[in-house]
Amino acid sequence: MPSRRKFLWTSALGTALLGGVDHLVRAENRSVPFSSPRKSAARPPIVLSTWDHGLAANEGAWKILSAGGRALDAVEAGVRVTEADPKVNTVGLGGLPDRDGKVTLDACIMDENGRAGSVAFLQHIRHPVSVARMVMEKTPHVMLVGSGALRFALDNGFKKEKSPTPESERAWKEWLKTARYQPVVNVENHDTIGMLALDAKGNLAGACTTSGLAYKMHGRVGDSPLIGAGLYVDNEVGAACATGLGELVIRVVGSHLVVELMRQGNSPAQACRLAVERIARKHADLKDLQVGFLALGRNGEYGSYSVQRGFNYALYADGKNRMENAEFHLK
């Protein structure tokens, strides 16, 4: 029979070996144990948003950030610029309709405290992101949809407006001649503006708003209003948003995945790449598929990555607003 001393020594050795294996696993994943951050220090603000319509949106957000304002106010103000632009046919009332000729809008917003609000399948409201914020601040819920979301908006002072616009209606009637549904990568797939901001107090926020894929099935909702899919904010780690074909993002809970990969020690760019690679492993043919992720760390570091060439984003930092191209998976 082994002695008690030998048993204890063997147990200690086994624990040490298991600890070593665990260390190697973490190293292979380029991860580090996460510790709670110290109180955020003042730093230069930064805002970034998806696609070229993000330039104008960033200008709206920067007016608030540069004056020392809150990131939450900045992202709402920023994406409202895009929602109000009738020339943008993928966001707001100017968006292209579904196959039944209805413009249905999705949006969400999330603040530094982890609070979130969302609306989906909302019609006739110019600024769904502001309705989403009101859901967050005035109700015990996170998401309202359809007629319930519209009634909530009207009850809280939003005006019902006509949609689709004449331009969008003409485009829909032209589409009806063939009724062929085949989204084009980096054209119909860039159906979202997602915005992330870090304010001077070191707090993060994000917003996302869209009219969804053109000529989609009536009732379809993508990733944009889904917390964790189209947008996720964790003030201890960072924030992320997604664009592209929403079904692919939903299946991997993409924005939450990016933030959790950042929590493990990956940079924002590495986290976006790893999330795209996870999507790529699940699809044998990526030729007609596009997803892009955008991420912002609590230290101001940012990054992006997409399935295919063509995803770009607007960055406003150090007093300059400019476009950046994302790295991509399919070479």
Buried (B, 14 or more C-beta within 10 A) or exposed (E): EEEEEEEEEEEEEEEEEEEEEEEEEBEEEEBEEEEEEEEBEEBEBBBBBBBEBBBBBBBBBBBBBBEEBBBBBBBBBBBBBBBBBEEBBBBBBBBBBBBEBBBBBBBBBBBBEEBBBBBBBBBBBBBBBBBBBBBBEEEEEBBBBBEBBBEBBBEEEBEEEEBBBEEBBEBBEEBEEEEEEEBEBBEBBBBBBBBBBBBBBBBBBBBBBBBBBBBBEEEBBBBBBBBBBBBBBBBBBBBBBBBBBBBBBBBBBBBBBBBBBBBBBBBBBBBBBBBBEBBBEEEEEBEEBBBBBBBBBBBBBBBBBBBBBBBBBBBBBEEEBEEBEBBBBEE
